[in-house]
Amino acid sequence: MNTANFLRLVLLAGLLGAGSPAHADSDQEAYDKTMSEASAAVDTWGREMFAALTEKTQFHNEVLGKLNDASSTLVARLRYMWCRGDQQASDIDAFINLKFMTFSTVASGIKSNVSVKCNDHNIIADVSVTDFKSTNALGAQTDELAAQVRRSGVTELAQNWAGWVADNLAWWTAHPGERDSASAQNLKDLRVSTEVAAKHLAEIACDGDDALPSYAEETFADKAHVSADTIRSSIFEVRCRSGKLAMNIKLPSR
């Protein structure tokens, strides 16, 4: 996902959560109503999925059942909501996939299916999970697996961040001293994407894994095709704070 599309999704997520102003046009009102209700449904589903993935008293298959129960409820809530067309369905589909990305901080190897279509102005959705790996499910709590899951979460997040910031990072590193409007916008987009990455990185536990902060810095650098020194000196540092990864962003806020 490129930076522009990602930032559109971030904006969309904010608009979905906040709702949209009323419009006189009935078609626009119906559009806004669907986006607001879809947002509420996806947010509820996301909380249920995160709770299931962090469950420590059930076995893998029991957790998998909870994931699919939550997904079935989401599908039922979305079913037959009015939709304007394929673009609206695509935005809801992307919002669900954005939520899925956040689950990588507590689980890895999530195999999922997401499909949202607009059929005759009705939402038809399909969301399911076929497998996952977690350090929380009973029978899976080993130090080796915990390290694998945490690193998998870091790697997936780094890959997404690198895709979001590719154009902006290339511009910023090539024009570090420029202060024109184009440079300011690229820096703003780079910082917003990095702040989103920081938020998700802060969900990854690092207790007992002293090498994880350095691994995070080096992995983000590798995925973005820059040196780890560049990351550490001018973009961000990663530390372990209160048992979770913490990103100290060094990018200017101008």
C-alpha positions, 0 to 999 in steps of 0.5 A: 500500500503506497503512502497516499492510499495509506493516509487516505485510509487513516483519514477514512478511519478517523472520519468513520469513527467520528461520523460525518456531517448531515447532508441534504442529499438523501444519497449522501445521507445514506452513504454517511450512515453506512460509513458510520455503522460500518465503522462501529461494526469494524471497531467492535469486531477489532476489539473482540478479535484482539481480546481473543488473540490475547486470551491465555486460558484457551487452546488454539482451536478455541481461540480460532473459534472465537475469531471466526465467531466475531468475524461472522458477527461482523459479516452479519452486521455489514450484510445488506447495508446500503452502499453507493458502489464499488468504491465504498465497498472497497473503502470498508474492505480496506478498513477491515484489512487495516485492522487486521494489520494491528493484530500482528502485534500479538499474533503471527501467520494470520491466514484470513479472507476478507471480501467486501462487495457492493451488489445492487446497492447492498453490502455483501461481506465475507471475513474469516480466519483459517489459522494463526500463531500466538504466544498466548494460547495454551500450549504455545507459551514458549520463549522461542515462539514468543520471540518468533511472534514478536519478530514477525509482528515487527517485520510485518509492521516494518514492511507496511511502514516502508511501503507507506513512506517510500516516496516521502522518505526518498524525498526527505533524505534527498532534500533534508534542508529544504523548507518549501511547501512540497518538502513540508508536505512530504515531511508531514506525511512521513511523520504521520505514517511513522506515528501510526507505526509507533502506535502499533509498535507500542503494542509489542511486548519486549520484556525478556528480549533485550535485542528486540529494540535493535532488531526493530530499528534494523528491520525498519531500516532494511525494509526501507532500504536505508542504513540503520544509522540513518534510522537511529540518527534522524528518524527514530530510536526504539527502546523497551519501556514498561515491557513494551517497544517504544519509538522515539521519533526524531523527525521534525514536527514542522 
